[in-house]
């Protein structure tokens, strides 16, 4: 009975190692940077870069999302998005 559980453990460990290796390759080839930029994109989240006042002037059902590329613009803006 114990002899059957050993191959399953080896398969699980091998699968985890393959996933880790894949992530390391993505990091060192720079491919993961594009993924992280998409996470910070206001447009990818369904919003628009606007000043905070104009987002608030749209009425209820609108909010801002922090830590997007909008804050890096000049002058700094916020990502304004409609709440469902």
Secondary structure as UniProt FT lines:
FT   HELIX           2..29
FT   HELIX           31..39
FT   HELIX           43..45
FT   STRAND          48..50
FT   HELIX           52..57
FT   TURN            60..61
FT   STRAND          62..65
FT   HELIX           69..72
FT   STRAND          78..82
//
